[in-house]
Amino acid sequence: MAKVNHPKTRRFQLSVDKIETLEDVKKILDVMNIRIDTNNPKWDDVGDYFEIEVIPRGYLKLLAKIGHEKIAEMDYNEIARQATDLLQEEEIKLSLSTNEEN
């Protein structure tokens, strides 16, 4: 298939008939970013194939502050910005409290 050079994003469906080797399968699975939650009923069967995904500290702090519903309404950039702001505020508070103790 010819490479597409177009400014718009296109979506393609996987053609399993073109997969020939295990390396092909590995490449495809790698780009798919497949994730699974540990409460999934199939976790015990496939858990060995997954590595832990690290969730940034700022995301967890933002989630605790605003909750699941509000974070679901935000886009990635807004989450990153607000999470960074929370971490910076925390650093400032920690720095101020350390200075007061000295």
Buried (B, 14 or more C-beta within 10 A) or exposed (E): EEEEEEEEEEEEEEEEEEEEEEEEEEEEEEEEEEEEEEEEEEEEEEEEEEEEEEEEEBBEBBBEEBEEEEBEEBEEEEBBBBBEEBBEEEEEEEEEEEEEEE
